Amino acid sequence: MTTTEIFNNLWNEYTERTPSAQKIKDLFTNKGNTVYNDHVAFRTFDDARVNIDVLARPFITVGYIECGEYTFEAKKLYAKHFEHATDKNAPRVFISQLKTVEFSYELQAAVKNMIDSIPTEELESDLVFKGRLWSQPSYEVYKQLQAETEYAAWLYVNGFCANHFTVDVNKLDTFNSLQEVNEFLKENGFKMNTSGGEIKGTPAQLLEQSSVLADKIPVKFAEATKEITSCYYEFAFRHAMTNGELYSGFIAGSADKIFESTDMVLQEN
């Protein structure tokens, strides 16, 4: 599979569960822009069978290399980002994992049960395309996980898939700033993630990011069907470093707030 095929496949699956992303991309295109991906992000657990290095395999195969690592103390996450060694137009890849050992025994047991139930042949495949590989979720388990961390609850329902794609705002022809993009999105009825401010990061930090709130999709739990957050669309504007090149990394403090685009407020019926 080529780099282009990988991201085309990921985009097709992502837009099935995130229809707002295709709508936004079409809005940009209709204004005369070609939309490029800044990065694509994934979530996983720190279990050696499904950790960052496992999810990164298909990207490593087509020439990606590790370029940075990040720790999110409050959310108890560790992450790495990857870039293609030679193709500078290829999207970056950002993969985070939950540090399960820092959570309760109950959460650790739930995660182990999920991963233990995955067939061996699936564990040996490219997990980023697989979605949820365990049995039908329980709403009670979902609530228990969410009480500790939204991240684990999201993974329990959505499984291994692209958590978000990101528009490269620098490459949009009809927008000059992230502020302009955000106003355009709001004018078209999209709700922004305002946790930590509508724009995360500053020109001084060399990276500004924003995102719309995640879509909600019906999920069939064992007990009942509920609308649960799926994925979201992000927007990134990168500033030039002293050498004139655009900054290519990530800011942990900003990404911390971007994670909250999928936060779910449970409403009991």
C-alpha angles and dihedrals in degrees: 000000000000126000090255092050092049094054094041090054092046092048093051092052093042095053091050089065095029107045091164089068093061090046091053093045089052090051090055092045092050089056090057101267131133107217118223126187117242093189144334120221135208136188129215145147129266092246108126090233094062107015129131094281091053094050090047094059099096090049094047088051092060095046109281121146133195111261108168146002131212139190125208106197099184095048093037095234137140122199145180132198126212134200132191110261096225110008105076091181092061113104119258117246121224119192124181131185133200115243093227094181088070092061135071125293088247093057092045090051092049092051092047090051091052094051095040089058094056111104113246093240090057092051088056093052130080100285096193089077098044109077116193111002099179130078128283108306125245118230090216091056090045091055092047091052093045091053087066103030134353088210094067092043091052091050092048090059102032103032123191110349140111106298091195145348118215130218114228097228092188089067097050110110100206100043127068102185145020089249090061091049092050093050090049091051093049091047087057093052103261121140117227128219102249098180106129089004131310089275118046116205132015138244087257089059088049095231131078120185138180135168143190118241116270121268118250120229132183111262121195106224121184089254102039145325114278134178108245132176116267120176138325142210121246133197126209133191116189126202129213121262122222090274091058095250120121116256108257105189135079137253113232094207092054096044088051090066094040088060087065091069087093097047110137126208107206117224115194116214 
